[in-house]
């Protein structure tokens, strides 16, 4: 029983951490989009999946483990939602040619 409690706390901590990082990253991308009119960047946008996927996973795990605690459950769902929305946002930016890695931008002939 004690190991489950520790795992609940750890998963909730990581879900909270990655929820915050996801929110900050989404805001940073939106600010960058406002300042960058070229449509390309020197940083691979899909590196953001390194934040969004863990938020999605830890949010799901923590929500499952913390169903009995409304506060922790809700924070876990927020982490899950931010991770999923962030990943979908990156896919949207790619498919709409809004923000591409420079080499990909050149391959697509968007000069």
Gaussian input, Z-matrix of N, CA and C with variables (Angstrom, degrees):
# hf/3-21g

backbone

0 1
 N
 C     1     B1
 C     2     B2     1     A1
 N     3     B3     2     A2     1     D1
 C     4     B4     3     A3     2     D2
 C     5     B5     4     A4     3     D3
 N     6     B6     5     A5     4     D4
 C     7     B7     6     A6     5     D5
 C     8     B8     7     A7     6     D6
 N     9     B9     8     A8     7     D7
 C    10    B10     9     A9     8     D8
 C    11    B11    10    A10     9     D9
 N    12    B12    11    A11    10    D10
 C    13    B13    12    A12    11    D11
 C    14    B14    13    A13    12    D12
 N    15    B15    14    A14    13    D13
 C    16    B16    15    A15    14    D14
 C    17    B17    16    A16    15    D15
 N    18    B18    17    A17    16    D16
 C    19    B19    18    A18    17    D17
 C    20    B20    19    A19    18    D18
 N    21    B21    20    A20    19    D19
 C    22    B22    21    A21    20    D20
 C    23    B23    22    A22    21    D21
 N    24    B24    23    A23    22    D22
 C    25    B25    24    A24    23    D23
 C    26    B26    25    A25    24    D24
 N    27    B27    26    A26    25    D25
 C    28    B28    27    A27    26    D26
 C    29    B29    28    A28    27    D27
 N    30    B30    29    A29    28    D28
 C    31    B31    30    A30    29    D29
 C    32    B32    31    A31    30    D30
 N    33    B33    32    A32    31    D31
 C    34    B34    33    A33    32    D32
 C    35    B35    34    A34    33    D33
 N    36    B36    35    A35    34    D34
 C    37    B37    36    A36    35    D35
 C    38    B38    37    A37    36    D36
 N    39    B39    38    A38    37    D37
 C    40    B40    39    A39    38    D38
 C    41    B41    40    A40    39    D39
 N    42    B42    41    A41    40    D40
 C    43    B43    42    A42    41    D41
 C    44    B44    43    A43    42    D42
 N    45    B45    44    A44    43    D43
 C    46    B46    45    A45    44    D44
 C    47    B47    46    A46    45    D45
 N    48    B48    47    A47    46    D46
 C    49    B49    48    A48    47    D47
 C    50    B50    49    A49    48    D48
 N    51    B51    50    A50    49    D49
 C    52    B52    51    A51    50    D50
 C    53    B53    52    A52    51    D51
 N    54    B54    53    A53    52    D52
 C    55    B55    54    A54    53    D53
 C    56    B56    55    A55    54    D54
 N    57    B57    56    A56    55    D55
 C    58    B58    57    A57    56    D56
 C    59    B59    58    A58    57    D57
 N    60    B60    59    A59    58    D58
 C    61    B61    60    A60    59    D59
 C    62    B62    61    A61    60    D60
 N    63    B63    62    A62    61    D61
 C    64    B64    63    A63    62    D62
 C    65    B65    64    A64    63    D63
 N    66    B66    65    A65    64    D64
 C    67    B67    66    A66    65    D65
 C    68    B68    67    A67    66    D66
 N    69    B69    68    A68    67    D67
 C    70    B70    69    A69    68    D68
 C    71    B71    70    A70    69    D69
 N    72    B72    71    A71    70    D70
 C    73    B73    72    A72    71    D71
 C    74    B74    73    A73    72    D72
 N    75    B75    74    A74    73    D73
 C    76    B76    75    A75    74    D74
 C    77    B77    76    A76    75    D75
 N    78    B78    77    A77    76    D76
 C    79    B79    78    A78    77    D77
 C    80    B80    79    A79    78    D78
 N    81    B81    80    A80    79    D79
 C    82    B82    81    A81    80    D80
 C    83    B83    82    A82    81    D81
 N    84    B84    83    A83    82    D82
 C    85    B85    84    A84    83    D83
 C    86    B86    85    A85    84    D84
 N    87    B87    86    A86    85    D85
 C    88    B88    87    A87    86    D86
 C    89    B89    88    A88    87    D87
 N    90    B90    89    A89    88    D88
 C    91    B91    90    A90    89    D89
 C    92    B92    91    A91    90    D90
 N    93    B93    92    A92    91    D91
 C    94    B94    93    A93    92    D92
 C    95    B95    94    A94    93    D93
 N    96    B96    95    A95    94    D94
 C    97    B97    96    A96    95    D95
 C    98    B98    97    A97    96    D96
 N    99    B99    98    A98    97    D97
 C   100   B100    99    A99    98    D98
 C   101   B101   100   A100    99    D99
 N   102   B102   101   A101   100   D100
 C   103   B103   102   A102   101   D101
 C   104   B104   103   A103   102   D102
 N   105   B105   104   A104   103   D103
 C   106   B106   105   A105   104   D104
 C   107   B107   106   A106   105   D105
 N   108   B108   107   A107   106   D106
 C   109   B109   108   A108   107   D107
 C   110   B110   109   A109   108   D108
 N   111   B111   110   A110   109   D109
 C   112   B112   111   A111   110   D110
 C   113   B113   112   A112   111   D111
 N   114   B114   113   A113   112   D112
 C   115   B115   114   A114   113   D113
 C   116   B116   115   A115   114   D114
 N   117   B117   116   A116   115   D115
 C   118   B118   117   A117   116   D116
 C   119   B119   118   A118   117   D117
 N   120   B120   119   A119   118   D118
 C   121   B121   120   A120   119   D119
 C   122   B122   121   A121   120   D120
 N   123   B123   122   A122   121   D121
 C   124   B124   123   A123   122   D122
 C   125   B125   124   A124   123   D123
 N   126   B126   125   A125   124   D124
 C   127   B127   126   A126   125   D125
 C   128   B128   127   A127   126   D126
 N   129   B129   128   A128   127   D127
 C   130   B130   129   A129   128   D128
 C   131   B131   130   A130   129   D129
 N   132   B132   131   A131   130   D130
 C   133   B133   132   A132   131   D131
 C   134   B134   133   A133   132   D132
 N   135   B135   134   A134   133   D133
 C   136   B136   135   A135   134   D134
 C   137   B137   136   A136   135   D135
 N   138   B138   137   A137   136   D136
 C   139   B139   138   A138   137   D137
 C   140   B140   139   A139   138   D138
 N   141   B141   140   A140   139   D139
 C   142   B142   141   A141   140   D140
 C   143   B143   142   A142   141   D141
 N   144   B144   143   A143   142   D142
 C   145   B145   144   A144   143   D143
 C   146   B146   145   A145   144   D144
 N   147   B147   146   A146   145   D145
 C   148   B148   147   A147   146   D146
 C   149   B149   148   A148   147   D147
 N   150   B150   149   A149   148   D148
 C   151   B151   150   A150   149   D149
 C   152   B152   151   A151   150   D150
 N   153   B153   152   A152   151   D151
 C   154   B154   153   A153   152   D152
 C   155   B155   154   A154   153   D153
 N   156   B156   155   A155   154   D154
 C   157   B157   156   A156   155   D155
 C   158   B158   157   A157   156   D156
 N   159   B159   158   A158   157   D157
 C   160   B160   159   A159   158   D158
 C   161   B161   160   A160   159   D159
 N   162   B162   161   A161   160   D160
 C   163   B163   162   A162   161   D161
 C   164   B164   163   A163   162   D162
 N   165   B165   164   A164   163   D163
 C   166   B166   165   A165   164   D164
 C   167   B167   166   A166   165   D165
 N   168   B168   167   A167   166   D166
 C   169   B169   168   A168   167   D167
 C   170   B170   169   A169   168   D168
 N   171   B171   170   A170   169   D169
 C   172   B172   171   A171   170   D170
 C   173   B173   172   A172   171   D171
 N   174   B174   173   A173   172   D172
 C   175   B175   174   A174   173   D173
 C   176   B176   175   A175   174   D174
 N   177   B177   176   A176   175   D175
 C   178   B178   177   A177   176   D176
 C   179   B179   178   A178   177   D177
 N   180   B180   179   A179   178   D178
 C   181   B181   180   A180   179   D179
 C   182   B182   181   A181   180   D180
 N   183   B183   182   A182   181   D181
 C   184   B184   183   A183   182   D182
 C   185   B185   184   A184   183   D183
 N   186   B186   185   A185   184   D184
 C   187   B187   186   A186   185   D185
 C   188   B188   187   A187   186   D186
 N   189   B189   188   A188   187   D187
 C   190   B190   189   A189   188   D188
 C   191   B191   190   A190   189   D189
 N   192   B192   191   A191   190   D190
 C   193   B193   192   A192   191   D191
 C   194   B194   193   A193   192   D192
 N   195   B195   194   A194   193   D193
 C   196   B196   195   A195   194   D194
 C   197   B197   196   A196   195   D195
 N   198   B198   197   A197   196   D196
 C   199   B199   198   A198   197   D197
 C   200   B200   199   A199   198   D198
 N   201   B201   200   A200   199   D199
 C   202   B202   201   A201   200   D200
 C   203   B203   202   A202   201   D201
 N   204   B204   203   A203   202   D202
 C   205   B205   204   A204   203   D203
 C   206   B206   205   A205   204   D204
 N   207   B207   206   A206   205   D205
 C   208   B208   207   A207   206   D206
 C   209   B209   208   A208   207   D207
 N   210   B210   209   A209   208   D208
 C   211   B211   210   A210   209   D209
 C   212   B212   211   A211   210   D210
 N   213   B213   212   A212   211   D211
 C   214   B214   213   A213   212   D212
 C   215   B215   214   A214   213   D213
 N   216   B216   215   A215   214   D214
 C   217   B217   216   A216   215   D215
 C   218   B218   217   A217   216   D216
 N   219   B219   218   A218   217   D217
 C   220   B220   219   A219   218   D218
 C   221   B221   220   A220   219   D219
 N   222   B222   221   A221   220   D220
 C   223   B223   222   A222   221   D221
 C   224   B224   223   A223   222   D222
 N   225   B225   224   A224   223   D223
 C   226   B226   225   A225   224   D224
 C   227   B227   226   A226   225   D225
 N   228   B228   227   A227   226   D226
 C   229   B229   228   A228   227   D227
 C   230   B230   229   A229   228   D228
 N   231   B231   230   A230   229   D229
 C   232   B232   231   A231   230   D230
 C   233   B233   232   A232   231   D231
 N   234   B234   233   A233   232   D232
 C   235   B235   234   A234   233   D233
 C   236   B236   235   A235   234   D234
 N   237   B237   236   A236   235   D235
 C   238   B238   237   A237   236   D236
 C   239   B239   238   A238   237   D237
 N   240   B240   239   A239   238   D238
 C   241   B241   240   A240   239   D239
 C   242   B242   241   A241   240   D240
 N   243   B243   242   A242   241   D241
 C   244   B244   243   A243   242   D242
 C   245   B245   244   A244   243   D243
 N   246   B246   245   A245   244   D244
 C   247   B247   246   A246   245   D245
 C   248   B248   247   A247   246   D246
 N   249   B249   248   A248   247   D247
 C   250   B250   249   A249   248   D248
 C   251   B251   250   A250   249   D249
 N   252   B252   251   A251   250   D250
 C   253   B253   252   A252   251   D251
 C   254   B254   253   A253   252   D252
 N   255   B255   254   A254   253   D253
 C   256   B256   255   A255   254   D254
 C   257   B257   256   A256   255   D255
 N   258   B258   257   A257   256   D256
 C   259   B259   258   A258   257   D257
 C   260   B260   259   A259   258   D258
 N   261   B261   260   A260   259   D259
 C   262   B262   261   A261   260   D260
 C   263   B263   262   A262   261   D261
 N   264   B264   263   A263   262   D262
 C   265   B265   264   A264   263   D263
 C   266   B266   265   A265   264   D264
 N   267   B267   266   A266   265   D265
 C   268   B268   267   A267   266   D266
 C   269   B269   268   A268   267   D267
 N   270   B270   269   A269   268   D268
 C   271   B271   270   A270   269   D269
 C   272   B272   271   A271   270   D270
 N   273   B273   272   A272   271   D271
 C   274   B274   273   A273   272   D272
 C   275   B275   274   A274   273   D273
 N   276   B276   275   A275   274   D274
 C   277   B277   276   A276   275   D275
 C   278   B278   277   A277   276   D276
 N   279   B279   278   A278   277   D277
 C   280   B280   279   A279   278   D278
 C   281   B281   280   A280   279   D279
 N   282   B282   281   A281   280   D280
 C   283   B283   282   A282   281   D281
 C   284   B284   283   A283   282   D282
 N   285   B285   284   A284   283   D283
 C   286   B286   285   A285   284   D284
 C   287   B287   286   A286   285   D285
 N   288   B288   287   A287   286   D286
 C   289   B289   288   A288   287   D287
 C   290   B290   289   A289   288   D288
 N   291   B291   290   A290   289   D289
 C   292   B292   291   A291   290   D290
 C   293   B293   292   A292   291   D291
 N   294   B294   293   A293   292   D292
 C   295   B295   294   A294   293   D293
 C   296   B296   295   A295   294   D294
 N   297   B297   296   A296   295   D295
 C   298   B298   297   A297   296   D296
 C   299   B299   298   A298   297   D297
 N   300   B300   299   A299   298   D298
 C   301   B301   300   A300   299   D299
 C   302   B302   301   A301   300   D300
 N   303   B303   302   A302   301   D301
 C   304   B304   303   A303   302   D302
 C   305   B305   304   A304   303   D303
 N   306   B306   305   A305   304   D304
 C   307   B307   306   A306   305   D305
 C   308   B308   307   A307   306   D306
 N   309   B309   308   A308   307   D307
 C   310   B310   309   A309   308   D308
 C   311   B311   310   A310   309   D309
 N   312   B312   311   A311   310   D310
 C   313   B313   312   A312   311   D311
 C   314   B314   313   A313   312   D312
 N   315   B315   314   A314   313   D313
 C   316   B316   315   A315   314   D314
 C   317   B317   316   A316   315   D315
 N   318   B318   317   A317   316   D316
 C   319   B319   318   A318   317   D317
 C   320   B320   319   A319   318   D318
 N   321   B321   320   A320   319   D319
 C   322   B322   321   A321   320   D320
 C   323   B323   322   A322   321   D321
 N   324   B324   323   A323   322   D322
 C   325   B325   324   A324   323   D323
 C   326   B326   325   A325   324   D324
 N   327   B327   326   A326   325   D325
 C   328   B328   327   A327   326   D326
 C   329   B329   328   A328   327   D327
 N   330   B330   329   A329   328   D328
 C   331   B331   330   A330   329   D329
 C   332   B332   331   A331   330   D330

   B1=1.4472
   B2=1.5319
   B3=1.3258
   B4=1.4563
   B5=1.5127
   B6=1.3382
   B7=1.4655
   B8=1.5242
   B9=1.3221
   B10=1.4652
   B11=1.5281
   B12=1.3285
   B13=1.4649
   B14=1.5310
   B15=1.3081
   B16=1.4698
   B17=1.5214
   B18=1.3305
   B19=1.4563
   B20=1.5294
   B21=1.3353
   B22=1.4694
   B23=1.5246
   B24=1.3206
   B25=1.4617
   B26=1.5180
   B27=1.3314
   B28=1.4664
   B29=1.5246
   B30=1.3281
   B31=1.4700
   B32=1.5286
   B33=1.3357
   B34=1.4660
   B35=1.5313
   B36=1.3190
   B37=1.4666
   B38=1.5189
   B39=1.3293
   B40=1.4646
   B41=1.5333
   B42=1.3130
   B43=1.4689
   B44=1.5284
   B45=1.3256
   B46=1.4655
   B47=1.5240
   B48=1.3293
   B49=1.4665
   B50=1.5218
   B51=1.3350
   B52=1.4586
   B53=1.5270
   B54=1.3210
   B55=1.4685
   B56=1.5226
   B57=1.3193
   B58=1.4679
   B59=1.5200
   B60=1.3313
   B61=1.4677
   B62=1.5217
   B63=1.3185
   B64=1.4681
   B65=1.5238
   B66=1.3171
   B67=1.4678
   B68=1.5235
   B69=1.3250
   B70=1.4702
   B71=1.5270
   B72=1.3269
   B73=1.4637
   B74=1.5302
   B75=1.3179
   B76=1.4687
   B77=1.5249
   B78=1.3223
   B79=1.4739
   B80=1.5208
   B81=1.3410
   B82=1.4609
   B83=1.5306
   B84=1.3174
   B85=1.4649
   B86=1.5282
   B87=1.3292
   B88=1.4670
   B89=1.5264
   B90=1.3241
   B91=1.4663
   B92=1.5219
   B93=1.3348
   B94=1.4608
   B95=1.5262
   B96=1.3252
   B97=1.4684
   B98=1.5231
   B99=1.3250
   B100=1.4564
   B101=1.5163
   B102=1.3329
   B103=1.4590
   B104=1.5242
   B105=1.3243
   B106=1.4616
   B107=1.5217
   B108=1.3219
   B109=1.4632
   B110=1.5247
   B111=1.3218
   B112=1.4693
   B113=1.5193
   B114=1.3123
   B115=1.4531
   B116=1.5074
   B117=1.3214
   B118=1.4678
   B119=1.5167
   B120=1.3195
   B121=1.4538
   B122=1.5165
   B123=1.3137
   B124=1.4609
   B125=1.5260
   B126=1.3178
   B127=1.4637
   B128=1.5228
   B129=1.3251
   B130=1.4627
   B131=1.5350
   B132=1.3382
   B133=1.4705
   B134=1.5279
   B135=1.3310
   B136=1.4641
   B137=1.5334
   B138=1.3250
   B139=1.4708
   B140=1.5294
   B141=1.3175
   B142=1.4604
   B143=1.5166
   B144=1.3314
   B145=1.4655
   B146=1.5311
   B147=1.3270
   B148=1.4583
   B149=1.5248
   B150=1.3164
   B151=1.4677
   B152=1.5264
   B153=1.3281
   B154=1.4666
   B155=1.5283
   B156=1.3165
   B157=1.4692
   B158=1.5347
   B159=1.3517
   B160=1.4700
   B161=1.5362
   B162=1.3258
   B163=1.4710
   B164=1.5200
   B165=1.3071
   B166=1.4577
   B167=1.5322
   B168=1.3173
   B169=1.4672
   B170=1.5254
   B171=1.3288
   B172=1.4623
   B173=1.5280
   B174=1.3367
   B175=1.4605
   B176=1.5180
   B177=1.3390
   B178=1.4672
   B179=1.5258
   B180=1.3217
   B181=1.4714
   B182=1.5231
   B183=1.3215
   B184=1.4609
   B185=1.5286
   B186=1.3316
   B187=1.4662
   B188=1.5179
   B189=1.3079
   B190=1.4767
   B191=1.5277
   B192=1.3347
   B193=1.4610
   B194=1.5309
   B195=1.3238
   B196=1.4670
   B197=1.5227
   B198=1.3173
   B199=1.4647
   B200=1.5216
   B201=1.3012
   B202=1.4616
   B203=1.5157
   B204=1.3175
   B205=1.4632
   B206=1.5350
   B207=1.3378
   B208=1.4716
   B209=1.5286
   B210=1.3277
   B211=1.4594
   B212=1.5186
   B213=1.3233
   B214=1.4661
   B215=1.5231
   B216=1.3086
   B217=1.4609
   B218=1.5291
   B219=1.3326
   B220=1.4634
   B221=1.5232
   B222=1.3309
   B223=1.4691
   B224=1.5247
   B225=1.3143
   B226=1.4624
   B227=1.5244
   B228=1.3256
   B229=1.4619
   B230=1.5277
   B231=1.3275
   B232=1.4673
   B233=1.5314
   B234=1.3312
   B235=1.4642
   B236=1.5201
   B237=1.3231
   B238=1.4608
   B239=1.5284
   B240=1.3295
   B241=1.4646
   B242=1.5272
   B243=1.3297
   B244=1.4684
   B245=1.5254
   B246=1.3209
   B247=1.4596
   B248=1.5129
   B249=1.3230
   B250=1.4617
   B251=1.5159
   B252=1.3281
   B253=1.4629
   B254=1.5264
   B255=1.3243
   B256=1.4666
   B257=1.5187
   B258=1.3361
   B259=1.4725
   B260=1.5267
   B261=1.3178
   B262=1.4676
   B263=1.5265
   B264=1.3143
   B265=1.4685
   B266=1.5301
   B267=1.3327
   B268=1.4637
   B269=1.5311
   B270=1.3085
   B271=1.4646
   B272=1.5313
   B273=1.3157
   B274=1.4721
   B275=1.5262
   B276=1.3333
   B277=1.4630
   B278=1.5209
   B279=1.3144
   B280=1.4637
   B281=1.5294
   B282=1.3188
   B283=1.4694
   B284=1.5242
   B285=1.3174
   B286=1.4638
   B287=1.5279
   B288=1.3288
   B289=1.4739
   B290=1.5300
   B291=1.3121
   B292=1.4589
   B293=1.5204
   B294=1.3280
   B295=1.4578
   B296=1.5235
   B297=1.3238
   B298=1.4622
   B299=1.5164
   B300=1.3252
   B301=1.4552
   B302=1.5265
   B303=1.3277
   B304=1.4668
   B305=1.5279
   B306=1.3302
   B307=1.4665
   B308=1.5311
   B309=1.3141
   B310=1.4648
   B311=1.5272
   B312=1.3129
   B313=1.4568
   B314=1.5287
   B315=1.3322
   B316=1.4635
   B317=1.5224
   B318=1.3554
   B319=1.4646
   B320=1.5244
   B321=1.3047
   B322=1.4690
   B323=1.5178
   B324=1.3468
   B325=1.4618
   B326=1.5179
   B327=1.2971
   B328=1.4746
   B329=1.5284
   B330=1.2985
   B331=1.4689
   B332=1.4992
   A1=111.53
   A2=117.51
   A3=121.40
   A4=112.41
   A5=117.07
   A6=120.34
   A7=111.51
   A8=117.06
   A9=120.87
   A10=109.69
   A11=116.52
   A12=120.68
   A13=110.40
   A14=116.63
   A15=120.45
   A16=110.39
   A17=116.96
   A18=120.87
   A19=110.89
   A20=117.49
   A21=121.54
   A22=110.46
   A23=115.96
   A24=120.62
   A25=111.94
   A26=116.67
   A27=120.64
   A28=110.31
   A29=117.01
   A30=119.48
   A31=110.68
   A32=116.67
   A33=119.49
   A34=110.69
   A35=116.67
   A36=120.32
   A37=111.79
   A38=116.34
   A39=119.63
   A40=110.72
   A41=118.00
   A42=120.64
   A43=110.00
   A44=116.35
   A45=120.91
   A46=110.66
   A47=116.46
   A48=121.13
   A49=111.18
   A50=116.94
   A51=119.62
   A52=112.25
   A53=118.37
   A54=120.33
   A55=109.96
   A56=116.22
   A57=120.71
   A58=110.21
   A59=117.01
   A60=120.54
   A61=111.40
   A62=117.42
   A63=120.84
   A64=110.75
   A65=116.56
   A66=120.18
   A67=110.53
   A68=116.70
   A69=120.64
   A70=110.51
   A71=117.20
   A72=120.61
   A73=111.29
   A74=117.71
   A75=119.83
   A76=110.29
   A77=117.15
   A78=121.08
   A79=110.23
   A80=117.67
   A81=121.17
   A82=111.31
   A83=117.35
   A84=120.67
   A85=109.93
   A86=116.88
   A87=119.88
   A88=111.53
   A89=117.33
   A90=120.95
   A91=110.00
   A92=117.02
   A93=121.35
   A94=110.99
   A95=117.04
   A96=120.27
   A97=111.38
   A98=116.53
   A99=120.54
   A100=112.95
   A101=116.32
   A102=120.70
   A103=113.18
   A104=117.63
   A105=122.03
   A106=108.87
   A107=115.73
   A108=119.25
   A109=112.57
   A110=117.96
   A111=120.54
   A112=112.68
   A113=118.53
   A114=121.13
   A115=113.93
   A116=117.92
   A117=120.36
   A118=110.26
   A119=114.56
   A120=120.80
   A121=109.86
   A122=116.87
   A123=120.69
   A124=112.00
   A125=116.84
   A126=121.97
   A127=108.61
   A128=117.05
   A129=121.44
   A130=109.28
   A131=118.21
   A132=119.75
   A133=113.56
   A134=117.70
   A135=120.47
   A136=112.69
   A137=118.34
   A138=119.70
   A139=110.38
   A140=116.56
   A141=121.10
   A142=113.02
   A143=116.65
   A144=119.26
   A145=111.16
   A146=116.79
   A147=121.04
   A148=112.56
   A149=116.93
   A150=122.93
   A151=110.07
   A152=116.42
   A153=120.04
   A154=113.46
   A155=118.23
   A156=120.30
   A157=111.29
   A158=119.51
   A159=118.01
   A160=112.80
   A161=117.83
   A162=119.73
   A163=109.72
   A164=116.14
   A165=121.33
   A166=110.97
   A167=116.28
   A168=120.61
   A169=112.44
   A170=117.42
   A171=119.76
   A172=111.22
   A173=116.97
   A174=119.63
   A175=111.09
   A176=116.50
   A177=120.60
   A178=111.11
   A179=116.88
   A180=121.00
   A181=110.32
   A182=115.99
   A183=120.13
   A184=111.25
   A185=117.63
   A186=120.25
   A187=110.54
   A188=116.16
   A189=120.71
   A190=111.14
   A191=116.44
   A192=120.61
   A193=113.36
   A194=117.03
   A195=120.85
   A196=112.53
   A197=117.55
   A198=121.00
   A199=112.63
   A200=118.03
   A201=121.52
   A202=114.05
   A203=117.55
   A204=121.82
   A205=108.81
   A206=116.80
   A207=119.37
   A208=114.38
   A209=117.73
   A210=120.30
   A211=112.21
   A212=115.83
   A213=119.93
   A214=111.17
   A215=116.08
   A216=120.76
   A217=110.42
   A218=116.69
   A219=120.88
   A220=111.89
   A221=117.24
   A222=120.39
   A223=109.92
   A224=116.80
   A225=121.01
   A226=111.25
   A227=116.99
   A228=120.52
   A229=111.35
   A230=116.64
   A231=120.36
   A232=109.66
   A233=117.30
   A234=120.67
   A235=110.33
   A236=116.46
   A237=121.80
   A238=110.49
   A239=116.34
   A240=120.94
   A241=111.74
   A242=117.02
   A243=119.69
   A244=111.46
   A245=116.91
   A246=120.03
   A247=111.84
   A248=116.41
   A249=120.25
   A250=112.91
   A251=116.59
   A252=120.27
   A253=111.67
   A254=116.40
   A255=119.53
   A256=111.98
   A257=116.38
   A258=120.30
   A259=110.20
   A260=117.38
   A261=120.64
   A262=111.58
   A263=116.61
   A264=121.49
   A265=110.07
   A266=117.32
   A267=120.35
   A268=111.37
   A269=116.25
   A270=120.23
   A271=109.96
   A272=117.06
   A273=120.88
   A274=110.62
   A275=117.10
   A276=120.36
   A277=111.29
   A278=116.58
   A279=121.51
   A280=110.77
   A281=117.33
   A282=120.77
   A283=113.34
   A284=117.24
   A285=120.32
   A286=112.06
   A287=116.97
   A288=123.08
   A289=111.88
   A290=116.75
   A291=121.34
   A292=111.71
   A293=117.03
   A294=121.23
   A295=108.45
   A296=115.13
   A297=121.19
   A298=110.42
   A299=114.19
   A300=120.70
   A301=106.91
   A302=117.73
   A303=121.77
   A304=113.11
   A305=117.31
   A306=120.09
   A307=111.25
   A308=116.96
   A309=121.01
   A310=110.02
   A311=116.47
   A312=122.31
   A313=109.88
   A314=116.75
   A315=120.98
   A316=111.19
   A317=117.39
   A318=121.25
   A319=111.68
   A320=116.38
   A321=120.80
   A322=112.23
   A323=116.89
   A324=121.04
   A325=114.32
   A326=116.83
   A327=120.79
   A328=112.54
   A329=117.38
   A330=121.43
   A331=112.30
   D1=-36.73
   D2=-179.79
   D3=-66.75
   D4=-36.43
   D5=179.62
   D6=-66.24
   D7=-36.72
   D8=177.92
   D9=-64.57
   D10=-42.01
   D11=179.78
   D12=-61.57
   D13=-43.69
   D14=178.64
   D15=-63.40
   D16=-43.24
   D17=179.88
   D18=-64.04
   D19=-37.24
   D20=176.71
   D21=-61.63
   D22=-44.52
   D23=-179.34
   D24=-67.14
   D25=-42.32
   D26=-179.90
   D27=-65.45
   D28=-46.73
   D29=-179.25
   D30=-63.60
   D31=-37.82
   D32=177.87
   D33=-66.12
   D34=-40.46
   D35=178.42
   D36=-61.66
   D37=-44.83
   D38=178.71
   D39=-68.65
   D40=-37.59
   D41=177.82
   D42=-61.79
   D43=-42.68
   D44=178.78
   D45=-64.55
   D46=-46.62
   D47=179.58
   D48=-58.39
   D49=-49.50
   D50=-177.09
   D51=-73.06
   D52=-24.29
   D53=173.28
   D54=-65.99
   D55=-44.57
   D56=178.39
   D57=-63.83
   D58=-47.07
   D59=179.50
   D60=-62.02
   D61=-38.48
   D62=178.71
   D63=-64.04
   D64=-45.08
   D65=179.67
   D66=-62.35
   D67=-43.71
   D68=179.21
   D69=-63.60
   D70=-41.89
   D71=-179.18
   D72=-66.89
   D73=-41.45
   D74=177.75
   D75=-61.57
   D76=-43.83
   D77=178.31
   D78=-63.60
   D79=-42.61
   D80=179.59
   D81=-62.38
   D82=-41.14
   D83=178.69
   D84=-64.93
   D85=-42.71
   D86=179.07
   D87=-62.95
   D88=-41.27
   D89=176.81
   D90=-63.79
   D91=-44.31
   D92=178.77
   D93=-61.20
   D94=-41.18
   D95=177.99
   D96=-62.27
   D97=-35.30
   D98=178.34
   D99=-67.45
   D100=-27.97
   D101=-178.07
   D102=-96.87
   D103=-17.99
   D104=-174.66
   D105=-108.19
   D106=109.06
   D107=-179.47
   D108=-97.33
   D109=-0.63
   D110=-175.02
   D111=-80.80
   D112=-28.57
   D113=-178.17
   D114=89.11
   D115=1.29
   D116=177.17
   D117=-132.23
   D118=161.25
   D119=-177.93
   D120=-146.16
   D121=157.35
   D122=179.64
   D123=-86.20
   D124=-7.55
   D125=179.15
   D126=-107.20
   D127=131.34
   D128=179.35
   D129=-64.29
   D130=113.87
   D131=-178.98
   D132=-58.37
   D133=-30.97
   D134=-178.17
   D135=-69.28
   D136=-5.79
   D137=172.02
   D138=-63.49
   D139=-22.90
   D140=177.01
   D141=-61.84
   D142=-20.51
   D143=177.01
   D144=-62.94
   D145=-21.81
   D146=175.90
   D147=-65.31
   D148=-16.87
   D149=174.81
   D150=-102.63
   D151=-44.14
   D152=-172.98
   D153=-70.84
   D154=-39.35
   D155=-179.07
   D156=-66.18
   D157=-46.71
   D158=175.81
   D159=-61.44
   D160=-35.02
   D161=177.17
   D162=-62.79
   D163=-42.86
   D164=178.56
   D165=-62.34
   D166=-47.50
   D167=-177.19
   D168=-69.64
   D169=-50.23
   D170=-179.80
   D171=-66.17
   D172=-33.21
   D173=176.06
   D174=-62.71
   D175=-43.56
   D176=-179.92
   D177=-66.87
   D178=-44.99
   D179=-179.23
   D180=-64.55
   D181=-46.27
   D182=-178.07
   D183=-66.25
   D184=-38.54
   D185=177.83
   D186=-62.89
   D187=-39.81
   D188=179.50
   D189=-66.00
   D190=-41.31
   D191=-176.83
   D192=-79.55
   D193=-25.48
   D194=-174.03
   D195=-111.28
   D196=32.27
   D197=179.88
   D198=-59.97
   D199=-29.45
   D200=-176.83
   D201=-79.47
   D202=-11.64
   D203=-179.14
   D204=-113.52
   D205=103.07
   D206=-173.85
   D207=-55.50
   D208=-41.08
   D209=-179.00
   D210=-63.88
   D211=-48.26
   D212=179.73
   D213=-67.21
   D214=-36.88
   D215=179.23
   D216=-62.66
   D217=-45.28
   D218=-179.01
   D219=-65.43
   D220=-42.23
   D221=177.32
   D222=-62.71
   D223=-39.17
   D224=178.42
   D225=-63.91
   D226=-39.64
   D227=177.24
   D228=-66.49
   D229=-35.93
   D230=176.45
   D231=-64.48
   D232=-42.88
   D233=177.30
   D234=-60.56
   D235=-45.06
   D236=178.87
   D237=-59.77
   D238=-45.94
   D239=-178.57
   D240=-66.19
   D241=-44.15
   D242=179.63
   D243=-64.24
   D244=-38.93
   D245=177.49
   D246=-63.73
   D247=-45.38
   D248=179.10
   D249=-66.85
   D250=-45.03
   D251=179.51
   D252=-66.03
   D253=-38.32
   D254=178.02
   D255=-63.43
   D256=-43.15
   D257=178.42
   D258=-64.05
   D259=-43.58
   D260=178.01
   D261=-65.31
   D262=-34.48
   D263=177.61
   D264=-62.68
   D265=-42.88
   D266=178.26
   D267=-63.71
   D268=-40.57
   D269=177.58
   D270=-63.94
   D271=-42.62
   D272=177.43
   D273=-59.71
   D274=-46.82
   D275=-179.84
   D276=-59.05
   D277=-36.46
   D278=179.57
   D279=-70.86
   D280=-53.94
   D281=-175.23
   D282=-68.03
   D283=-26.50
   D284=179.01
   D285=-90.98
   D286=1.37
   D287=-178.27
   D288=58.54
   D289=28.93
   D290=-179.37
   D291=-78.78
   D292=-41.28
   D293=179.24
   D294=-146.09
   D295=110.10
   D296=-176.43
   D297=-123.60
   D298=151.79
   D299=169.36
   D300=-61.83
   D301=140.36
   D302=-170.82
   D303=-54.05
   D304=-43.91
   D305=-179.57
   D306=-64.36
   D307=-38.55
   D308=177.21
   D309=-66.92
   D310=-37.76
   D311=178.09
   D312=-60.36
   D313=-43.33
   D314=178.41
   D315=-66.52
   D316=-42.43
   D317=179.56
   D318=-59.31
   D319=-35.31
   D320=-178.67
   D321=-82.11
   D322=-0.82
   D323=176.88
   D324=67.97
   D325=38.67
   D326=-177.03
   D327=-97.52
   D328=34.97
   D329=179.27
   D330=-65.93

